[in-house]
């Protein structure tokens, strides 16, 4: 199958940069966030190892910052409104709200550059990314990719990863033919955009040591060289488990064990659970029955465990990465969504969503759960 790449030449990049204004807001024009009282929050200890706390409506991705010693969570606030959203800073032990950082657009994706302690928030519907100083809560700037879809709307962004060694911020896009947006982390400007890849680009996992990006999507994952940005590998599996299936396989998110060269991939459709791929051969080594609609996934090399949040089942699976046995299933009703693990591998955070509000009703308040892995 031929692969079509759209590379931006230096001159085109300059034109694109001019068309994508970077709004650098200083403390004078954008006030630092103020502490938020946590008295309204409701904490519910599920067990000695698990704590859940109501935080805000419209919670999506979350990250732990070692420098700030805090958990940051993206919130769209009222999903249907036209205003912006927020990032909440939480105490890593109690999950009490410490700060609320207002953003001009609604954030969904969230990741962290640990070296500069910079948060990158993805504004899915606006085709934009914001950079935030996690130490002060100051918005450093917002960048739009400027690419429109067939309907004239910005191509929706999805996931963000940071290649700290190369100082690159990499953003996936939701399109039929694939979309990857590479941002220069030093200048916070567009470096290049890859389009019409004929490859999956929904979920992203970075193998920084080997200069590779693994991108997943419909019944496939692809491998990109993060230095040349060439497509260097692709593994396609049968789109359906049987001809009678009405839904195609979709590898929504992945996690990498680089030492053993295995890729753990959540198969969102058909209740197939989590697939384990051998990256050397592309073979499926195992299928782990993690639950209905597995979404969030993380590999923990310190404990040699994989964690999977199954949105449909309302569960978090703790998996032995060697035997693939499910060591524990934790109930987190209703919809556990995304996962973050601390660098020491001993604390895990999960965003837990409520059902969407009915028309005319206020948006429900979503939760964050902290799981002490040592206490399980």
Secondary structure, DSSP 8 states (H G I E B T S, - for coil): ---------HHHHHHHHHHS------TTTS----B---TT--EEE-SSSEEEEEEEESEEEEEEETTTTEEEEEE-SSTTSSS-EEEEEEETTT--EEEEEEESS---EEEEETTTTEEEEEEGGGTEEEEEETTTTEEEEEEE---B-TTSSB--EEEEEEETTTTEEEEEE--SS-EEEEEETTTTEEEEEEE--SS--SEEEEEGGGTEEEEEEBTEEEEEETTT--EEEEEE--S-SSTT-SS--BEEEEEEETTTTEEEEEE-STT-EEEEEETTT--EEEEE---TTEEEEEEETTTTEEEEEETTTTEEEEEETTT--EEEEEE--SEEEEEEE-TTS-EEEEEEE-----TTS---EEEEEEEEGGG-
